[in-house]
Every structure is written in C-alpha cells, then in structure tokens.
Amino acid sequence: MDPILTVLRFGDVERPLGTFGLLIAFGILVSATLAARAAARADIDVGRAIAAFGFTAAGSLAGAFTLFVAVEYFRTGALIDLRTQGGLVFYGAPLGGGLALWLACRAFGLPFWRLADVGVQAIPAGHAIGRLGCFFGGCCYGRPFEEGAAPFWAVRYTHWMAPAADPPVLRHPTPLYESGLLLAVAFAFTLLPPKRVGTGARLGAYCVAYALVRSTVEAFRGDTVRGIWALGLSTSQWLSVLTAALGVVLMALAKRQPVEIG
C-alpha cells in the first residue's frame, strides 16, 4: 500500500504520480467504456453518448470535491486550504455527475433515463476501481482490530503519507470490502437482463443497492474525517438513507411507466 506509484522525472523536475489519482482516472475510463458499450447495444448514438460521459465525469469530480469541502467546513468550522488539501466524497459524484449527464442529454438529444438504465452497471464497476485507490492511498481506512485478534486479511499502513499509518496498527481493509461488494453489484446488473428500460427502475435499484453497501461498510470504518455524526450515524450513512429512499421512489414510479420516460 503506497500512496506514490512512481516519480516522473523531466530533467531537473520531479513529479510524483499518486496511486489514488491514477486509479480514480482508470475507474472513470472503465465506467465510460462500459457505458458506451451499453449505449451501443441499446442503439443510442455512441458518439453523442461519449461526449455526454465526458461532461458526466467532470461533473462527478466537481460534485465529489464540492461535497468534500462542505463536509470539512461543517466538521472543522473552517474552509480548507485548496492549495494544500484535497479529497473526494463519493456521494457528491452522483449529484454532480447526474446533473451533468441530464444537461448533456438535453443538449445532445439523448434519452437520459434510457441511458442511465442501460449503463447503470458502469457506476459500481468504476467505483470499485476508485476504491482501490483509497486502499493504496491509505484513506477511508477501517477500525483497528483488537490486539492479538486480527485475522489474516488485516492491513497495517506504514507509509508516512498514508493517513491510516497514524497509528500503524492492524485495521479492517474497508476500501477492499467496498470494492468487492461494488463488483458484485456491477456483475449482478450485468448478468440480470434489463427490463422496463427507460423508466428509471434499474437506476433506482442501484441507489438502493449502493446505500446498503455503503451503510454496511461504514460500520467498519475508523477514520475520523468521514463526516459529521448525528444520532449515531455518519454523514455517509445519512446520505445512504436518502439514497435508498430515492431508489425506492424511482422504482415505484417506474411501475407506473408503461413506456420510456424522457
């Protein structure tokens, strides 16, 4: 687990290549590729779909960073120094990315709900790769195990840049937990044939599935920067409740949609 994959050298200039950023970028690429293939199978214009996915990626990163800044402000009472601090909160990605995709679909004449339904498996697939970036970066880490009771899958961070290395104890590898569960969700959506595409039903099912995944993994998290606590729940767990509710609403509305909604 090393936050720095390698150091690029250009003459006298050295630039570290972060493992987290590289895996986030690879996750976005995988998501876009899977979504483009799904669009092609659904007879949706692939060129315009790829253009829409570009805007979606930008909106997702902007939303994730904006939510990170907001959470840090409410947690600490001060704005972070954008020159030295950075981070992403996943729940901001669907908000920013979803809005960007909706706007892009309107601009390019694409069916938003149909595109979201046929390509929904791309979200957990790319997210699973991004969580590997968290694992190698040492963030979003898990609670420590009791001394002498750690199983073989426990991890210990020692790199000085990894937040989980303070203190360097054996911990739950929560990013790996979430990555594995996300891959299972992605495979489930890939293997199950889509029905009532364009109604938002599959998107709603994903919302419920991810809410369950995130709420479960949060119970093993040990980092103190994951959000505000209220009534025993973290920020992400409260957002999971809202996400699950949204998913239930989408699936309920889908049953009333005999045809594709625009």
C-alpha positions as CSV (number, residue, x, y, z in Angstrom):
1,M,0.0,0.0,0.0
2,D,1.9,3.0,-1.3
3,P,0.3,6.4,-2.0
4,I,3.0,7.2,-4.5
5,L,3.2,4.8,-7.5
6,T,6.3,6.3,-9.0
7,V,8.1,9.6,-9.5
8,L,8.2,11.1,-13.0
9,R,11.4,13.0,-13.9
10,F,11.6,15.7,-16.6
11,G,15.2,16.9,-16.4
12,D,15.6,18.5,-13.0
13,V,11.9,18.5,-12.3
14,E,10.3,15.6,-10.4
15,R,6.6,14.9,-10.1
16,P,5.1,12.1,-8.0
17,L,2.4,10.0,-9.6
18,G,-0.2,9.2,-7.0
19,T,-1.7,5.8,-6.9
20,F,-5.1,7.2,-5.8
21,G,-5.4,9.7,-8.7
22,L,-4.3,7.1,-11.2
23,L,-6.8,4.5,-10.1
24,I,-9.6,7.2,-10.0
25,A,-8.8,8.1,-13.6
26,F,-8.7,4.4,-14.6
27,G,-12.1,3.9,-12.9
28,I,-13.6,6.8,-14.9
29,L,-12.2,5.3,-18.1
30,V,-13.7,1.9,-17.3
31,S,-17.1,3.4,-16.4
32,A,-17.1,5.4,-19.7
33,T,-16.2,2.3,-21.7
34,L,-18.8,0.1,-20.2
35,A,-21.5,2.8,-20.5
36,A,-20.5,3.4,-24.2
37,R,-20.8,-0.3,-24.9
38,A,-24.2,-0.4,-23.2
39,A,-25.3,2.6,-25.3
40,A,-24.3,0.9,-28.5
41,R,-26.2,-2.2,-27.6
42,A,-29.3,-0.1,-26.9
43,D,-29.0,1.7,-30.3
44,I,-28.1,5.0,-28.7
45,D,-25.8,7.3,-30.7
46,V,-22.4,6.3,-29.3
47,G,-20.6,9.5,-30.3
48,R,-23.0,11.7,-28.6
49,A,-23.1,9.4,-25.6
50,I,-19.3,9.5,-25.2
51,A,-19.5,13.3,-25.3
52,A,-22.1,13.2,-22.6
53,F,-20.0,10.9,-20.5
54,G,-17.1,13.4,-20.7
55,F,-19.4,16.1,-19.1
56,T,-20.6,13.5,-16.6
57,A,-17.0,12.7,-15.5
58,A,-16.3,16.4,-15.0
59,G,-19.5,16.9,-13.1
60,S,-18.8,13.9,-10.9
61,L,-15.4,15.1,-9.9
62,A,-16.7,18.6,-9.2
63,G,-19.6,17.3,-7.1
64,A,-17.3,14.9,-5.1
65,F,-14.8,17.7,-4.3
66,T,-17.6,20.2,-3.5
67,L,-19.1,17.8,-1.0
68,F,-15.7,17.1,0.5
69,V,-15.2,20.9,1.1
70,A,-18.7,21.2,2.6
71,V,-18.2,18.2,4.9
72,E,-14.8,19.6,6.0
73,Y,-16.3,23.0,6.7
74,F,-19.1,21.7,8.9
75,R,-16.7,19.3,10.6
76,T,-14.0,21.8,11.4
77,G,-15.8,25.2,11.1
78,A,-13.2,26.5,8.6
79,L,-12.7,26.3,4.9
80,I,-9.8,24.1,3.8
81,D,-6.8,25.5,2.0
82,L,-7.4,24.4,-1.5
83,R,-3.7,24.8,-2.4
84,T,-2.6,22.1,0.1
85,Q,-5.7,20.0,0.9
86,G,-7.8,17.8,-1.4
87,G,-10.2,14.9,-1.2
88,L,-13.4,13.5,-2.7
89,V,-16.7,12.4,-1.1
90,F,-18.3,9.8,-3.4
91,Y,-21.9,10.9,-2.7
92,G,-21.2,14.2,-4.4
93,A,-20.3,12.4,-7.6
94,P,-23.8,11.1,-8.4
95,L,-25.2,14.5,-7.7
96,G,-22.8,16.4,-9.9
97,G,-22.4,13.7,-12.5
98,G,-26.2,13.1,-12.7
99,L,-26.9,16.8,-13.2
100,A,-24.2,17.0,-15.8
101,L,-25.5,13.9,-17.6
102,W,-29.0,15.3,-17.6
103,L,-27.9,18.6,-19.1
104,A,-25.7,16.9,-21.6
105,C,-28.6,14.6,-22.7
106,R,-30.8,17.6,-23.2
107,A,-28.1,19.4,-25.2
108,F,-27.3,16.3,-27.4
109,G,-30.8,15.0,-27.7
110,L,-30.1,11.8,-25.8
111,P,-32.7,9.8,-23.7
112,F,-31.5,10.4,-20.2
113,W,-33.5,7.7,-18.4
114,R,-32.8,5.1,-21.0
115,L,-29.1,5.8,-21.0
116,A,-29.0,5.7,-17.2
117,D,-30.8,2.4,-17.0
118,V,-28.8,0.5,-19.7
119,G,-25.5,1.8,-18.4
120,V,-26.0,1.7,-14.6
121,Q,-23.6,-1.2,-14.1
122,A,-20.8,1.1,-15.2
123,I,-21.1,3.2,-12.0
124,P,-20.3,0.4,-9.4
125,A,-17.6,-1.0,-11.8
126,G,-15.7,2.2,-12.0
127,H,-16.3,3.0,-8.3
128,A,-14.8,-0.4,-7.3
129,I,-11.6,0.6,-9.1
130,G,-11.6,4.0,-7.4
131,R,-11.9,2.4,-4.0
132,L,-8.7,0.5,-4.7
133,G,-7.1,4.0,-5.0
134,C,-8.4,4.6,-1.4
135,F,-6.8,1.4,-0.3
136,F,-3.4,2.1,-1.8
137,G,-3.6,5.8,-0.6
138,G,-4.3,4.8,3.0
139,C,-7.5,6.9,3.2
140,C,-11.1,5.8,4.1
141,Y,-9.4,3.2,6.4
142,G,-11.1,0.8,8.8
143,R,-11.3,0.4,12.5
144,P,-8.3,-1.2,14.3
145,F,-8.6,-4.8,15.4
146,E,-8.2,-5.8,19.0
147,E,-4.6,-6.7,19.9
148,G,-4.0,-10.3,19.1
149,A,-7.3,-10.8,17.4
150,A,-6.5,-9.6,13.9
151,P,-7.4,-12.0,11.0
152,F,-5.1,-12.7,8.1
153,W,-6.8,-10.0,5.9
154,A,-6.0,-7.2,8.4
155,V,-3.7,-4.5,6.9
156,R,-1.1,-2.3,8.5
157,Y,-0.1,1.0,6.9
158,T,3.4,2.3,7.4
159,H,3.9,4.9,4.6
160,W,4.3,8.4,6.1
161,M,1.8,9.8,3.6
162,A,-1.0,7.4,4.5
163,P,-3.5,8.8,7.0
164,A,-4.1,5.2,8.2
165,A,-0.5,5.0,9.4
166,D,-1.2,7.1,12.4
167,P,-1.1,4.9,14.4
168,P,0.3,2.0,12.4
169,V,-2.0,-0.7,13.7
170,L,-3.7,-3.6,12.1
171,R,-7.0,-2.4,10.5
172,H,-10.1,-3.5,8.6
173,P,-9.3,-3.0,4.8
174,T,-12.6,-1.2,4.3
175,P,-11.8,0.0,0.8
176,L,-11.4,-3.6,-0.2
177,Y,-14.7,-4.5,1.4
178,E,-16.5,-1.9,-0.5
179,S,-14.6,-2.6,-3.8
180,G,-15.6,-6.3,-3.6
181,L,-19.3,-5.5,-2.9
182,L,-19.4,-2.9,-5.7
183,L,-18.0,-5.5,-8.1
184,A,-20.8,-7.9,-7.0
185,V,-23.4,-5.2,-7.7
186,A,-21.8,-4.5,-11.1
187,F,-21.9,-8.2,-12.0
188,A,-25.5,-8.5,-10.8
189,F,-26.6,-5.7,-13.1
190,T,-24.6,-7.1,-16.0
191,L,-26.0,-10.6,-15.7
192,L,-29.6,-9.6,-15.0
193,P,-31.3,-8.7,-18.3
194,P,-32.7,-5.2,-18.2
195,K,-36.5,-4.8,-18.1
196,R,-38.6,-1.7,-18.4
197,V,-35.5,0.2,-19.6
198,G,-36.0,3.9,-19.7
199,T,-38.3,4.1,-16.6
200,G,-35.6,4.6,-14.0
201,A,-36.2,1.2,-12.4
202,R,-32.6,0.0,-12.7
203,L,-31.2,3.3,-11.6
204,G,-33.4,3.1,-8.6
205,A,-32.3,-0.4,-7.8
206,Y,-28.7,0.7,-8.0
207,C,-29.4,3.5,-5.5
208,V,-30.9,1.0,-3.0
209,A,-28.0,-1.5,-3.6
210,Y,-25.3,1.1,-3.1
211,A,-27.0,2.5,0.0
212,L,-26.9,-0.9,1.6
213,V,-23.3,-1.5,0.6
214,R,-22.1,1.9,1.9
215,S,-24.1,1.6,5.2
216,T,-22.6,-1.8,5.8
217,V,-19.0,-0.8,5.1
218,E,-19.4,2.4,7.2
219,A,-19.8,0.2,10.3
220,F,-16.2,-0.9,9.9
221,R,-14.7,2.5,9.1
222,G,-12.2,4.0,11.5
223,D,-11.2,7.4,10.0
224,T,-12.4,10.5,11.8
225,V,-12.8,12.7,8.7
226,R,-15.6,10.9,7.0
227,G,-18.3,13.3,8.2
228,I,-20.5,14.7,10.9
229,W,-22.1,12.3,13.3
230,A,-25.8,12.7,14.3
231,L,-27.9,10.1,16.1
232,G,-25.1,7.6,15.8
233,L,-24.9,7.8,12.0
234,S,-22.1,9.3,9.9
235,T,-22.7,11.8,7.1
236,S,-22.5,9.0,4.5
237,Q,-24.9,6.8,6.4
238,W,-27.5,9.6,6.5
239,L,-26.9,10.1,2.7
240,S,-27.3,6.4,2.3
241,V,-30.8,6.7,3.9
242,L,-31.7,9.4,1.5
243,T,-30.3,7.5,-1.5
244,A,-32.2,4.4,-0.6
245,A,-35.4,6.4,-0.3
246,L,-34.7,8.0,-3.7
247,G,-34.2,4.5,-5.2
248,V,-37.5,3.2,-3.7
249,V,-39.3,6.2,-5.2
250,L,-37.7,5.7,-8.6
251,M,-38.7,2.0,-8.6
252,A,-42.3,2.8,-7.5
253,L,-42.6,5.4,-10.2
254,A,-41.2,3.0,-12.8
255,K,-44.1,0.6,-12.2
256,R,-46.4,3.3,-13.4
257,Q,-44.4,4.0,-16.6
258,P,-45.6,1.7,-19.5
259,V,-43.2,3.5,-21.9
260,E,-39.8,5.1,-21.8
261,I,-39.7,8.5,-19.9
262,G,-37.6,11.2,-21.4
